[in-house]
């Protein structure tokens, strides 16, 4: 009794789709984390570099 070659014994299409979707979700999460970390660093630098009233006390008088 011969087994025809055109009958798929295993169906991998669902597994491939789930793998691709999970990889895309993971890359998206990493990109969002990198974006927010860069944004918070930029905000922290801007607050650090802001001029204060008493930066140059000799010029006030």
C-alpha distance matrix in Angstrom:
0.0 3.8 6.7 9.6 12.7 15.1 14.5 17.0 16.3 20.0 22.9 25.8 28.2 30.2 30.7 31.9 34.3 35.7 36.2 38.0 40.2 41.1 42.1 44.3 45.9 46.7 48.2 50.2 51.6 52.6 54.3 56.2 57.4 58.6 60.4 62.3 63.2 64.7 66.5 68.0 69.1 70.8 72.5 73.7 75.2 77.0 78.7 79.7 81.3 83.2 87.0 89.0 92.6 93.9 92.1 95.4 98.3 100.9 100.3 100.8 104.6
3.8 0.0 3.8 6.3 9.1 11.8 11.8 14.4 14.1 17.8 20.6 23.3 25.5 27.8 28.4 29.2 31.6 33.3 33.7 35.3 37.6 38.7 39.4 41.5 43.4 44.1 45.5 47.5 49.0 50.0 51.6 53.6 54.8 55.9 57.6 59.6 60.6 61.9 63.7 65.4 66.5 68.0 69.8 71.1 72.5 74.2 76.0 77.0 78.5 80.4 84.2 86.3 89.9 91.3 89.4 92.6 95.6 98.1 97.4 98.0 101.9
6.7 3.8 0.0 3.8 6.4 8.8 8.2 10.6 10.4 14.1 16.8 19.6 21.8 24.0 24.6 25.5 27.9 29.6 30.0 31.6 33.8 35.0 35.8 37.8 39.7 40.5 41.9 43.8 45.4 46.4 48.0 49.9 51.2 52.3 54.0 56.0 57.0 58.3 60.1 61.8 62.9 64.5 66.2 67.5 68.9 70.7 72.4 73.5 75.0 76.9 80.6 82.7 86.3 87.7 85.9 89.1 92.1 94.6 93.9 94.4 98.3
9.6 6.3 3.8 0.0 3.8 5.6 6.2 9.3 10.5 14.0 15.9 18.7 20.3 22.9 23.9 24.3 26.5 28.6 29.1 30.3 32.5 34.1 34.8 36.5 38.5 39.6 40.7 42.6 44.4 45.4 46.7 48.7 50.2 51.2 52.8 54.9 56.0 57.2 58.9 60.7 61.9 63.2 65.0 66.5 67.8 69.4 71.3 72.4 73.8 75.6 79.4 81.6 85.1 86.6 84.8 88.0 91.0 93.5 92.6 93.2 97.0
12.7 9.1 6.4 3.8 0.0 3.8 5.7 7.7 9.4 12.3 14.0 16.2 17.9 20.9 21.5 21.6 23.9 26.2 26.4 27.4 29.9 31.4 31.8 33.6 35.8 36.7 37.7 39.6 41.5 42.4 43.6 45.8 47.3 48.2 49.7 51.9 53.0 54.0 55.8 57.8 58.8 60.1 62.0 63.5 64.7 66.3 68.3 69.3 70.6 72.5 76.3 78.5 82.1 83.6 81.7 84.8 87.8 90.3 89.4 90.1 93.9
15.1 11.8 8.8 5.6 3.8 0.0 3.8 6.2 9.2 11.6 12.4 14.8 15.8 18.8 20.0 20.0 21.9 24.4 25.0 25.7 27.9 29.8 30.4 31.8 34.0 35.3 36.2 37.9 39.9 41.0 42.1 44.1 45.8 46.7 48.0 50.3 51.6 52.6 54.2 56.2 57.4 58.6 60.4 62.0 63.2 64.7 66.7 67.9 69.1 70.9 74.6 76.9 80.5 82.1 80.2 83.3 86.4 88.8 87.9 88.4 92.3
14.5 11.8 8.2 6.2 5.7 3.8 0.0 3.8 6.2 9.0 10.2 13.2 14.5 17.0 18.3 18.9 20.8 22.8 23.7 24.9 26.9 28.5 29.5 31.1 32.9 34.2 35.5 37.1 38.8 40.2 41.4 43.2 44.8 46.1 47.4 49.4 50.8 52.0 53.5 55.3 56.7 58.0 59.6 61.2 62.7 64.1 65.9 67.2 68.6 70.3 74.1 76.2 79.7 81.3 79.6 82.8 85.8 88.4 87.5 87.9 91.7
17.0 14.4 10.6 9.3 7.7 6.2 3.8 0.0 3.8 5.5 6.6 9.5 11.2 13.6 14.6 15.4 17.4 19.3 20.1 21.4 23.5 24.9 25.9 27.6 29.4 30.6 32.0 33.6 35.3 36.6 38.0 39.7 41.3 42.5 44.0 45.9 47.2 48.5 50.0 51.8 53.1 54.5 56.2 57.7 59.1 60.7 62.4 63.6 65.1 66.8 70.6 72.7 76.3 77.8 76.1 79.3 82.2 84.8 84.0 84.4 88.3
16.3 14.1 10.4 10.5 9.4 9.2 6.2 3.8 0.0 3.8 6.9 9.7 12.4 14.1 14.5 15.9 18.3 19.5 20.1 22.1 24.0 24.9 26.2 28.3 29.7 30.6 32.3 34.1 35.4 36.7 38.4 40.1 41.3 42.7 44.4 46.1 47.2 48.8 50.4 51.9 53.3 54.9 56.5 57.8 59.4 61.0 62.6 63.8 65.4 67.2 71.0 72.9 76.5 77.9 76.3 79.6 82.4 85.1 84.4 84.8 88.6
20.0 17.8 14.1 14.0 12.3 11.6 9.0 5.5 3.8 0.0 3.8 6.2 9.3 10.6 10.7 12.4 14.8 15.8 16.4 18.6 20.4 21.2 22.5 24.7 26.0 26.9 28.7 30.5 31.7 32.9 34.8 36.4 37.6 39.0 40.8 42.4 43.5 45.1 46.7 48.2 49.5 51.2 52.8 54.0 55.7 57.4 58.9 60.0 61.8 63.5 67.3 69.2 72.8 74.2 72.5 75.9 78.7 81.4 80.7 81.1 84.9
22.9 20.6 16.8 15.9 14.0 12.4 10.2 6.6 6.9 3.8 0.0 3.8 5.8 7.3 8.3 9.7 11.6 12.9 14.1 15.8 17.4 18.7 20.1 21.9 23.3 24.5 26.2 27.7 29.1 30.6 32.2 33.7 35.2 36.7 38.1 39.8 41.2 42.7 44.1 45.7 47.2 48.7 50.2 51.6 53.3 54.8 56.4 57.7 59.3 60.9 64.8 66.7 70.2 71.8 70.2 73.5 76.3 79.0 78.2 78.5 82.4
25.8 23.3 19.6 18.7 16.2 14.8 13.2 9.5 9.7 6.2 3.8 0.0 3.8 5.6 5.3 6.2 8.7 10.1 10.6 12.4 14.4 15.5 16.6 18.5 20.1 21.1 22.7 24.4 25.9 27.2 28.7 30.4 31.8 33.2 34.7 36.5 37.7 39.2 40.8 42.4 43.8 45.3 46.9 48.3 49.8 51.4 53.0 54.3 55.9 57.6 61.4 63.4 66.9 68.4 66.7 70.0 72.9 75.6 74.8 75.2 79.0
28.2 25.5 21.8 20.3 17.9 15.8 14.5 11.2 12.4 9.3 5.8 3.8 0.0 3.8 5.5 5.2 6.2 8.7 9.9 10.7 12.3 14.3 15.5 16.7 18.4 20.0 21.3 22.6 24.4 26.0 27.2 28.7 30.5 31.9 33.1 34.9 36.5 37.8 39.1 40.9 42.4 43.7 45.2 46.9 48.4 49.8 51.5 52.9 54.4 55.9 59.7 61.8 65.3 66.9 65.3 68.6 71.4 74.1 73.2 73.5 77.3
30.2 27.8 24.0 22.9 20.9 18.8 17.0 13.6 14.1 10.6 7.3 5.6 3.8 0.0 3.8 5.5 5.2 6.2 8.6 10.1 10.7 12.2 14.3 15.5 16.5 18.3 20.2 21.1 22.5 24.5 25.9 27.0 28.7 30.5 31.6 33.2 34.8 36.4 37.5 39.1 40.9 42.3 43.5 45.1 46.9 48.2 49.7 51.3 52.9 54.3 58.1 60.0 63.5 65.2 63.7 67.0 69.8 72.6 71.7 71.9 75.7
30.7 28.4 24.6 23.9 21.5 20.0 18.3 14.6 14.5 10.7 8.3 5.3 5.5 3.8 0.0 3.8 5.5 5.2 6.1 8.6 9.9 10.5 12.2 14.3 15.3 16.4 18.4 19.9 21.0 22.5 24.3 25.7 27.0 28.7 30.2 31.8 33.0 34.7 36.2 37.6 39.1 40.8 42.1 43.5 45.2 46.8 48.3 49.6 51.3 52.9 56.7 58.6 62.1 63.6 62.1 65.4 68.2 71.0 70.2 70.5 74.3
31.9 29.2 25.5 24.3 21.6 20.0 18.9 15.4 15.9 12.4 9.7 6.2 5.2 5.5 3.8 0.0 3.8 5.5 5.1 6.2 8.6 9.9 10.6 12.4 14.3 15.3 16.6 18.3 20.0 21.2 22.6 24.4 25.9 27.2 28.6 30.6 31.8 33.1 34.7 36.4 37.8 39.2 40.8 42.3 43.8 45.3 47.0 48.3 49.8 51.5 55.3 57.3 60.9 62.4 60.7 64.0 66.9 69.5 68.7 69.1 72.9
34.3 31.6 27.9 26.5 23.9 21.9 20.8 17.4 18.3 14.8 11.6 8.7 6.2 5.2 5.5 3.8 0.0 3.8 5.4 5.2 6.1 8.6 10.0 10.7 12.3 14.2 15.5 16.5 18.4 20.1 21.2 22.6 24.5 25.9 27.0 28.8 30.5 31.8 33.0 34.8 36.4 37.7 39.1 40.8 42.4 43.7 45.4 46.9 48.3 49.8 53.6 55.6 59.1 60.8 59.2 62.5 65.4 68.1 67.1 67.3 71.2
35.7 33.3 29.6 28.6 26.2 24.4 22.8 19.3 19.5 15.8 12.9 10.1 8.7 6.2 5.2 5.5 3.8 0.0 3.8 5.6 5.2 6.0 8.6 9.9 10.5 12.1 14.2 15.2 16.4 18.3 19.9 21.0 22.5 24.4 25.6 27.1 28.6 30.3 31.5 33.0 34.7 36.3 37.5 39.0 40.8 42.2 43.6 45.1 46.8 48.3 52.1 53.9 57.4 59.0 57.6 60.9 63.7 66.5 65.7 65.8 69.7
36.2 33.7 30.0 29.1 26.4 25.0 23.7 20.1 20.1 16.4 14.1 10.6 9.9 8.6 6.1 5.1 5.4 3.8 0.0 3.8 5.5 5.2 6.2 8.7 9.9 10.5 12.3 14.2 15.4 16.6 18.4 20.0 21.2 22.7 24.4 26.0 27.2 28.7 30.3 31.8 33.2 34.8 36.4 37.7 39.3 40.9 42.5 43.7 45.4 47.1 50.9 52.8 56.4 57.8 56.2 59.5 62.3 65.0 64.3 64.7 68.5
38.0 35.3 31.6 30.3 27.4 25.7 24.9 21.4 22.1 18.6 15.8 12.4 10.7 10.1 8.6 6.2 5.2 5.6 3.8 0.0 3.8 5.5 5.2 6.2 8.7 9.9 10.7 12.3 14.3 15.5 16.5 18.4 20.1 21.2 22.5 24.6 26.0 27.1 28.6 30.5 31.8 33.1 34.8 36.4 37.8 39.2 41.0 42.3 43.8 45.4 49.2 51.3 54.9 56.5 54.7 57.9 60.9 63.5 62.6 63.0 66.8
40.2 37.6 33.8 32.5 29.9 27.9 26.9 23.5 24.0 20.4 17.4 14.4 12.3 10.7 9.9 8.6 6.1 5.2 5.5 3.8 0.0 3.8 5.5 5.1 6.2 8.6 10.0 10.5 12.3 14.3 15.3 16.5 18.5 20.1 21.0 22.7 24.5 25.9 26.9 28.7 30.5 31.7 33.0 34.7 36.4 37.6 39.3 40.8 42.4 43.7 47.5 49.5 53.0 54.7 53.2 56.5 59.3 62.0 61.1 61.3 65.1
41.1 38.7 35.0 34.1 31.4 29.8 28.5 24.9 24.9 21.2 18.7 15.5 14.3 12.2 10.5 9.9 8.6 6.0 5.2 5.5 3.8 0.0 3.8 5.4 5.1 6.1 8.6 9.8 10.5 12.3 14.2 15.3 16.6 18.4 19.9 21.3 22.6 24.4 25.7 27.1 28.8 30.4 31.7 33.0 34.9 36.4 37.8 39.2 40.9 42.5 46.3 48.1 51.6 53.1 51.6 55.0 57.8 60.6 59.8 60.0 63.9
42.1 39.4 35.8 34.8 31.8 30.4 29.5 25.9 26.2 22.5 20.1 16.6 15.5 14.3 12.2 10.6 10.0 8.6 6.2 5.2 5.5 3.8 0.0 3.8 5.5 5.1 6.2 8.5 9.9 10.6 12.3 14.3 15.5 16.6 18.3 20.2 21.3 22.7 24.4 26.0 27.2 28.8 30.4 31.8 33.2 34.9 36.6 37.7 39.3 41.1 44.9 46.9 50.5 51.9 50.2 53.4 56.3 59.0 58.2 58.7 62.5
44.3 41.5 37.8 36.5 33.6 31.8 31.1 27.6 28.3 24.7 21.9 18.5 16.7 15.5 14.3 12.4 10.7 9.9 8.7 6.2 5.1 5.4 3.8 0.0 3.8 5.4 5.2 6.1 8.6 9.9 10.5 12.3 14.3 15.4 16.4 18.5 20.1 21.1 22.4 24.4 25.9 27.0 28.6 30.3 31.8 33.1 34.9 36.3 37.7 39.3 43.0 45.2 48.7 50.3 48.6 51.9 54.8 57.4 56.5 56.8 60.7
45.9 43.4 39.7 38.5 35.8 34.0 32.9 29.4 29.7 26.0 23.3 20.1 18.4 16.5 15.3 14.3 12.3 10.5 9.9 8.7 6.2 5.1 5.5 3.8 0.0 3.8 5.5 5.0 6.2 8.7 9.9 10.5 12.3 14.3 15.3 16.6 18.4 20.1 21.0 22.6 24.5 25.9 27.0 28.6 30.5 31.8 33.2 34.8 36.5 37.8 41.6 43.5 47.0 48.7 47.2 50.5 53.3 56.1 55.2 55.4 59.2
46.7 44.1 40.5 39.6 36.7 35.3 34.2 30.6 30.6 26.9 24.5 21.1 20.0 18.3 16.4 15.3 14.2 12.1 10.5 9.9 8.6 6.1 5.1 5.4 3.8 0.0 3.8 5.4 5.1 6.3 8.7 10.0 10.7 12.4 14.3 15.6 16.7 18.5 20.1 21.3 22.8 24.6 25.9 27.2 28.9 30.6 32.0 33.2 35.0 36.7 40.5 42.3 45.9 47.3 45.7 49.1 51.8 54.6 54.0 54.2 58.1
48.2 45.5 41.9 40.7 37.7 36.2 35.5 32.0 32.3 28.7 26.2 22.7 21.3 20.2 18.4 16.6 15.5 14.2 12.3 10.7 10.0 8.6 6.2 5.2 5.5 3.8 0.0 3.8 5.4 5.1 6.2 8.7 9.9 10.6 12.2 14.4 15.4 16.5 18.3 20.1 21.2 22.6 24.4 25.8 27.2 28.8 30.6 31.7 33.2 35.0 38.8 40.9 44.5 45.9 44.1 47.4 50.3 52.9 52.1 52.6 56.4
50.2 47.5 43.8 42.6 39.6 37.9 37.1 33.6 34.1 30.5 27.7 24.4 22.6 21.1 19.9 18.3 16.5 15.2 14.2 12.3 10.5 9.8 8.5 6.1 5.0 5.4 3.8 0.0 3.8 5.4 5.1 6.2 8.7 9.9 10.5 12.4 14.3 15.4 16.5 18.4 20.1 21.2 22.6 24.4 26.0 27.2 28.9 30.4 31.9 33.3 37.1 39.1 42.7 44.4 42.7 46.0 48.9 51.6 50.6 50.9 54.7
51.6 49.0 45.4 44.4 41.5 39.9 38.8 35.3 35.4 31.7 29.1 25.9 24.4 22.5 21.0 20.0 18.4 16.4 15.4 14.3 12.3 10.5 9.9 8.6 6.2 5.1 5.4 3.8 0.0 3.8 5.4 5.1 6.2 8.7 9.9 10.8 12.3 14.3 15.4 16.6 18.5 20.1 21.2 22.6 24.5 26.0 27.3 28.7 30.6 32.0 35.8 37.6 41.1 42.7 41.2 44.6 47.3 50.1 49.4 49.5 53.4
52.6 50.0 46.4 45.4 42.4 41.0 40.2 36.6 36.7 32.9 30.6 27.2 26.0 24.5 22.5 21.2 20.1 18.3 16.6 15.5 14.3 12.3 10.6 9.9 8.7 6.3 5.1 5.4 3.8 0.0 3.8 5.5 5.1 6.2 8.6 10.1 10.6 12.3 14.2 15.5 16.6 18.5 20.1 21.2 22.7 24.6 26.1 27.1 28.8 30.7 34.5 36.4 40.0 41.3 39.6 42.9 45.7 48.5 47.8 48.2 52.1
54.3 51.6 48.0 46.7 43.6 42.1 41.4 38.0 38.4 34.8 32.2 28.7 27.2 25.9 24.3 22.6 21.2 19.9 18.4 16.5 15.3 14.2 12.3 10.5 9.9 8.7 6.2 5.1 5.4 3.8 0.0 3.8 5.5 5.2 6.1 8.7 10.0 10.6 12.2 14.3 15.5 16.6 18.4 20.0 21.3 22.7 24.6 25.9 27.2 28.9 32.7 34.9 38.5 40.0 38.2 41.4 44.4 47.0 46.1 46.5 50.3
56.2 53.6 49.9 48.7 45.8 44.1 43.2 39.7 40.1 36.4 33.7 30.4 28.7 27.0 25.7 24.4 22.6 21.0 20.0 18.4 16.5 15.3 14.3 12.3 10.5 10.0 8.7 6.2 5.1 5.5 3.8 0.0 3.8 5.5 5.1 6.3 8.6 10.0 10.5 12.3 14.3 15.4 16.5 18.3 20.1 21.2 22.8 24.4 26.0 27.3 31.1 33.0 36.5 38.2 36.7 40.1 42.8 45.6 44.7 44.8 48.7
57.4 54.8 51.2 50.2 47.3 45.8 44.8 41.3 41.3 37.6 35.2 31.8 30.5 28.7 27.0 25.9 24.5 22.5 21.2 20.1 18.5 16.6 15.5 14.3 12.3 10.7 9.9 8.7 6.2 5.1 5.5 3.8 0.0 3.8 5.4 5.3 6.1 8.6 9.9 10.7 12.3 14.3 15.4 16.5 18.5 20.1 21.3 22.6 24.6 26.1 29.9 31.7 35.2 36.6 35.1 38.5 41.2 44.1 43.4 43.6 47.5
58.6 55.9 52.3 51.2 48.2 46.7 46.1 42.5 42.7 39.0 36.7 33.2 31.9 30.5 28.7 27.2 25.9 24.4 22.7 21.2 20.1 18.4 16.6 15.4 14.3 12.4 10.6 9.9 8.7 6.2 5.2 5.5 3.8 0.0 3.8 5.6 5.2 6.1 8.5 10.0 10.6 12.3 14.3 15.4 16.6 18.5 20.3 21.2 22.7 24.6 28.4 30.5 34.2 35.4 33.6 36.8 39.7 42.4 41.7 42.2 46.0
60.4 57.6 54.0 52.8 49.7 48.0 47.4 44.0 44.4 40.8 38.1 34.7 33.1 31.6 30.2 28.6 27.0 25.6 24.4 22.5 21.0 19.9 18.3 16.4 15.3 14.3 12.2 10.5 9.9 8.6 6.1 5.1 5.4 3.8 0.0 3.8 5.6 5.3 6.1 8.7 10.1 10.7 12.4 14.3 15.6 16.7 18.7 20.2 21.4 22.9 26.7 28.9 32.4 34.1 32.3 35.5 38.5 41.1 40.1 40.5 44.3
62.3 59.6 56.0 54.9 51.9 50.3 49.4 45.9 46.1 42.4 39.8 36.5 34.9 33.2 31.8 30.6 28.8 27.1 26.0 24.6 22.7 21.3 20.2 18.5 16.6 15.6 14.4 12.4 10.8 10.1 8.7 6.3 5.3 5.6 3.8 0.0 3.8 5.4 4.9 6.1 8.6 9.8 10.4 12.2 14.2 15.3 16.6 18.3 20.1 21.3 25.1 26.9 30.4 32.0 30.6 34.0 36.7 39.5 38.7 38.8 42.6
63.2 60.6 57.0 56.0 53.0 51.6 50.8 47.2 47.2 43.5 41.2 37.7 36.5 34.8 33.0 31.8 30.5 28.6 27.2 26.0 24.5 22.6 21.3 20.1 18.4 16.7 15.4 14.3 12.3 10.6 10.0 8.6 6.1 5.2 5.6 3.8 0.0 3.8 5.4 5.2 6.2 8.7 9.9 10.5 12.4 14.4 15.6 16.6 18.5 20.3 24.1 25.8 29.5 30.7 29.1 32.5 35.2 38.0 37.5 37.7 41.6
64.7 61.9 58.3 57.2 54.0 52.6 52.0 48.5 48.8 45.1 42.7 39.2 37.8 36.4 34.7 33.1 31.8 30.3 28.7 27.1 25.9 24.4 22.7 21.1 20.1 18.5 16.5 15.4 14.3 12.3 10.6 10.0 8.6 6.1 5.3 5.4 3.8 0.0 3.8 5.5 5.1 6.2 8.7 9.9 10.7 12.4 14.5 15.4 16.7 18.6 22.4 24.6 28.3 29.6 27.6 30.8 33.8 36.4 35.6 36.1 40.0
66.5 63.7 60.1 58.9 55.8 54.2 53.5 50.0 50.4 46.7 44.1 40.8 39.1 37.5 36.2 34.7 33.0 31.5 30.3 28.6 26.9 25.7 24.4 22.4 21.0 20.1 18.3 16.5 15.4 14.2 12.2 10.5 9.9 8.5 6.1 4.9 5.4 3.8 0.0 3.8 5.5 5.2 6.2 8.7 10.0 10.7 12.6 14.4 15.6 16.8 20.6 22.8 26.3 28.0 26.4 29.6 32.5 35.2 34.2 34.4 38.3
68.0 65.4 61.8 60.7 57.8 56.2 55.3 51.8 51.9 48.2 45.7 42.4 40.9 39.1 37.6 36.4 34.8 33.0 31.8 30.5 28.7 27.1 26.0 24.4 22.6 21.3 20.1 18.4 16.6 15.5 14.3 12.3 10.7 10.0 8.7 6.1 5.2 5.5 3.8 0.0 3.8 5.4 5.0 6.1 8.6 9.9 10.7 12.3 14.4 15.6 19.4 21.0 24.6 26.0 24.6 28.1 30.7 33.6 33.0 33.0 36.8
69.1 66.5 62.9 61.9 58.8 57.4 56.7 53.1 53.3 49.5 47.2 43.8 42.4 40.9 39.1 37.8 36.4 34.7 33.2 31.8 30.5 28.8 27.2 25.9 24.5 22.8 21.2 20.1 18.5 16.6 15.5 14.3 12.3 10.6 10.1 8.6 6.2 5.1 5.5 3.8 0.0 3.8 5.4 5.1 6.2 8.7 10.0 10.5 12.4 14.5 18.2 20.1 23.8 24.9 23.0 26.3 29.1 31.9 31.4 31.8 35.6
70.8 68.0 64.5 63.2 60.1 58.6 58.0 54.5 54.9 51.2 48.7 45.3 43.7 42.3 40.8 39.2 37.7 36.3 34.8 33.1 31.7 30.4 28.8 27.0 25.9 24.6 22.6 21.2 20.1 18.5 16.6 15.4 14.3 12.3 10.7 9.8 8.7 6.2 5.2 5.4 3.8 0.0 3.8 5.4 5.1 6.3 8.8 9.9 10.7 12.5 16.2 18.6 22.3 23.7 21.7 24.8 27.9 30.4 29.5 30.0 33.8
72.5 69.8 66.2 65.0 62.0 60.4 59.6 56.2 56.5 52.8 50.2 46.9 45.2 43.5 42.1 40.8 39.1 37.5 36.4 34.8 33.0 31.7 30.4 28.6 27.0 25.9 24.4 22.6 21.2 20.1 18.4 16.5 15.4 14.3 12.4 10.4 9.9 8.7 6.2 5.0 5.4 3.8 0.0 3.8 5.4 5.1 6.4 8.7 10.1 10.9 14.7 16.6 20.1 21.8 20.4 23.7 26.4 29.3 28.3 28.4 32.2
73.7 71.1 67.5 66.5 63.5 62.0 61.2 57.7 57.8 54.0 51.6 48.3 46.9 45.1 43.5 42.3 40.8 39.0 37.7 36.4 34.7 33.0 31.8 30.3 28.6 27.2 25.8 24.4 22.6 21.2 20.0 18.3 16.5 15.4 14.3 12.2 10.5 9.9 8.7 6.1 5.1 5.4 3.8 0.0 3.8 5.5 5.3 6.3 8.8 10.3 13.9 15.3 19.0 20.2 18.7 22.2 24.7 27.7 27.2 27.3 31.1
75.2 72.5 68.9 67.8 64.7 63.2 62.7 59.1 59.4 55.7 53.3 49.8 48.4 46.9 45.2 43.8 42.4 40.8 39.3 37.8 36.4 34.9 33.2 31.8 30.5 28.9 27.2 26.0 24.5 22.7 21.3 20.1 18.5 16.6 15.6 14.2 12.4 10.7 10.0 8.6 6.2 5.1 5.4 3.8 0.0 3.8 5.5 5.0 6.2 8.6 12.2 14.4 18.1 19.1 17.0 20.2 23.1 25.7 25.2 25.7 29.5
77.0 74.2 70.7 69.4 66.3 64.7 64.1 60.7 61.0 57.4 54.8 51.4 49.8 48.2 46.8 45.3 43.7 42.2 40.9 39.2 37.6 36.4 34.9 33.1 31.8 30.6 28.8 27.2 26.0 24.6 22.7 21.2 20.1 18.5 16.7 15.3 14.4 12.4 10.7 9.9 8.7 6.3 5.1 5.5 3.8 0.0 3.8 5.4 5.3 6.2 10.0 12.4 16.1 17.7 15.8 19.0 21.9 24.5 23.5 23.8 27.6
78.7 76.0 72.4 71.3 68.3 66.7 65.9 62.4 62.6 58.9 56.4 53.0 51.5 49.7 48.3 47.0 45.4 43.6 42.5 41.0 39.3 37.8 36.6 34.9 33.2 32.0 30.6 28.9 27.3 26.1 24.6 22.8 21.3 20.3 18.7 16.6 15.6 14.5 12.6 10.7 10.0 8.8 6.4 5.3 5.5 3.8 0.0 3.8 5.6 5.4 8.9 10.3 13.9 15.5 14.2 17.7 20.2 23.2 22.5 22.3 26.2
79.7 77.0 73.5 72.4 69.3 67.9 67.2 63.6 63.8 60.0 57.7 54.3 52.9 51.3 49.6 48.3 46.9 45.1 43.7 42.3 40.8 39.2 37.7 36.3 34.8 33.2 31.7 30.4 28.7 27.1 25.9 24.4 22.6 21.2 20.2 18.3 16.6 15.4 14.4 12.3 10.5 9.9 8.7 6.3 5.0 5.4 3.8 0.0 3.8 5.7 8.6 10.0 13.7 14.4 12.5 16.0 18.6 21.5 21.2 21.5 25.3
81.3 78.5 75.0 73.8 70.6 69.1 68.6 65.1 65.4 61.8 59.3 55.9 54.4 52.9 51.3 49.8 48.3 46.8 45.4 43.8 42.4 40.9 39.3 37.7 36.5 35.0 33.2 31.9 30.6 28.8 27.2 26.0 24.6 22.7 21.4 20.1 18.5 16.7 15.6 14.4 12.4 10.7 10.1 8.8 6.2 5.3 5.6 3.8 0.0 3.8 6.4 9.1 12.8 13.6 11.2 14.2 17.3 19.7 19.0 19.7 23.5
83.2 80.4 76.9 75.6 72.5 70.9 70.3 66.8 67.2 63.5 60.9 57.6 55.9 54.3 52.9 51.5 49.8 48.3 47.1 45.4 43.7 42.5 41.1 39.3 37.8 36.7 35.0 33.3 32.0 30.7 28.9 27.3 26.1 24.6 22.9 21.3 20.3 18.6 16.8 15.6 14.5 12.5 10.9 10.3 8.6 6.2 5.4 5.7 3.8 0.0 3.8 6.5 10.0 11.8 10.1 13.1 15.9 18.6 17.5 17.6 21.4
87.0 84.2 80.6 79.4 76.3 74.6 74.1 70.6 71.0 67.3 64.8 61.4 59.7 58.1 56.7 55.3 53.6 52.1 50.9 49.2 47.5 46.3 44.9 43.0 41.6 40.5 38.8 37.1 35.8 34.5 32.7 31.1 29.9 28.4 26.7 25.1 24.1 22.4 20.6 19.4 18.2 16.2 14.7 13.9 12.2 10.0 8.9 8.6 6.4 3.8 0.0 3.8 6.8 8.6 6.9 9.6 12.3 15.0 13.7 13.8 17.7
89.0 86.3 82.7 81.6 78.5 76.9 76.2 72.7 72.9 69.2 66.7 63.4 61.8 60.0 58.6 57.3 55.6 53.9 52.8 51.3 49.5 48.1 46.9 45.2 43.5 42.3 40.9 39.1 37.6 36.4 34.9 33.0 31.7 30.5 28.9 26.9 25.8 24.6 22.8 21.0 20.1 18.6 16.6 15.3 14.4 12.4 10.3 10.0 9.1 6.5 3.8 0.0 3.8 5.6 5.5 8.6 10.4 13.6 12.9 12.2 15.9
92.6 89.9 86.3 85.1 82.1 80.5 79.7 76.3 76.5 72.8 70.2 66.9 65.3 63.5 62.1 60.9 59.1 57.4 56.4 54.9 53.0 51.6 50.5 48.7 47.0 45.9 44.5 42.7 41.1 40.0 38.5 36.5 35.2 34.2 32.4 30.4 29.5 28.3 26.3 24.6 23.8 22.3 20.1 19.0 18.1 16.1 13.9 13.7 12.8 10.0 6.8 3.8 0.0 3.8 5.8 7.6 8.2 11.5 10.6 9.0 12.7
93.9 91.3 87.7 86.6 83.6 82.1 81.3 77.8 77.9 74.2 71.8 68.4 66.9 65.2 63.6 62.4 60.8 59.0 57.8 56.5 54.7 53.1 51.9 50.3 48.7 47.3 45.9 44.4 42.7 41.3 40.0 38.2 36.6 35.4 34.1 32.0 30.7 29.6 28.0 26.0 24.9 23.7 21.8 20.2 19.1 17.7 15.5 14.4 13.6 11.8 8.6 5.6 3.8 0.0 3.8 5.5 5.4 9.1 9.5 8.4 11.8
92.1 89.4 85.9 84.8 81.7 80.2 79.6 76.1 76.3 72.5 70.2 66.7 65.3 63.7 62.1 60.7 59.2 57.6 56.2 54.7 53.2 51.6 50.2 48.6 47.2 45.7 44.1 42.7 41.2 39.6 38.2 36.7 35.1 33.6 32.3 30.6 29.1 27.6 26.4 24.6 23.0 21.7 20.4 18.7 17.0 15.8 14.2 12.5 11.2 10.1 6.9 5.5 5.8 3.8 0.0 3.8 6.2 9.1 9.3 9.7 13.2
95.4 92.6 89.1 88.0 84.8 83.3 82.8 79.3 79.6 75.9 73.5 70.0 68.6 67.0 65.4 64.0 62.5 60.9 59.5 57.9 56.5 55.0 53.4 51.9 50.5 49.1 47.4 46.0 44.6 42.9 41.4 40.1 38.5 36.8 35.5 34.0 32.5 30.8 29.6 28.1 26.3 24.8 23.7 22.2 20.2 19.0 17.7 16.0 14.2 13.1 9.6 8.6 7.6 5.5 3.8 0.0 3.8 5.6 5.8 7.1 10.3
98.3 95.6 92.1 91.0 87.8 86.4 85.8 82.2 82.4 78.7 76.3 72.9 71.4 69.8 68.2 66.9 65.4 63.7 62.3 60.9 59.3 57.8 56.3 54.8 53.3 51.8 50.3 48.9 47.3 45.7 44.4 42.8 41.2 39.7 38.5 36.7 35.2 33.8 32.5 30.7 29.1 27.9 26.4 24.7 23.1 21.9 20.2 18.6 17.3 15.9 12.3 10.4 8.2 5.4 6.2 3.8 0.0 3.8 5.5 5.4 7.9
100.9 98.1 94.6 93.5 90.3 88.8 88.4 84.8 85.1 81.4 79.0 75.6 74.1 72.6 71.0 69.5 68.1 66.5 65.0 63.5 62.0 60.6 59.0 57.4 56.1 54.6 52.9 51.6 50.1 48.5 47.0 45.6 44.1 42.4 41.1 39.5 38.0 36.4 35.2 33.6 31.9 30.4 29.3 27.7 25.7 24.5 23.2 21.5 19.7 18.6 15.0 13.6 11.5 9.1 9.1 5.6 3.8 0.0 3.8 5.6 6.6
100.3 97.4 93.9 92.6 89.4 87.9 87.5 84.0 84.4 80.7 78.2 74.8 73.2 71.7 70.2 68.7 67.1 65.7 64.3 62.6 61.1 59.8 58.2 56.5 55.2 54.0 52.1 50.6 49.4 47.8 46.1 44.7 43.4 41.7 40.1 38.7 37.5 35.6 34.2 33.0 31.4 29.5 28.3 27.2 25.2 23.5 22.5 21.2 19.0 17.5 13.7 12.9 10.6 9.5 9.3 5.8 5.5 3.8 0.0 3.8 5.7
100.8 98.0 94.4 93.2 90.1 88.4 87.9 84.4 84.8 81.1 78.5 75.2 73.5 71.9 70.5 69.1 67.3 65.8 64.7 63.0 61.3 60.0 58.7 56.8 55.4 54.2 52.6 50.9 49.5 48.2 46.5 44.8 43.6 42.2 40.5 38.8 37.7 36.1 34.4 33.0 31.8 30.0 28.4 27.3 25.7 23.8 22.3 21.5 19.7 17.6 13.8 12.2 9.0 8.4 9.7 7.1 5.4 5.6 3.8 0.0 3.8
104.6 101.9 98.3 97.0 93.9 92.3 91.7 88.3 88.6 84.9 82.4 79.0 77.3 75.7 74.3 72.9 71.2 69.7 68.5 66.8 65.1 63.9 62.5 60.7 59.2 58.1 56.4 54.7 53.4 52.1 50.3 48.7 47.5 46.0 44.3 42.6 41.6 40.0 38.3 36.8 35.6 33.8 32.2 31.1 29.5 27.6 26.2 25.3 23.5 21.4 17.7 15.9 12.7 11.8 13.2 10.3 7.9 6.6 5.7 3.8 0.0
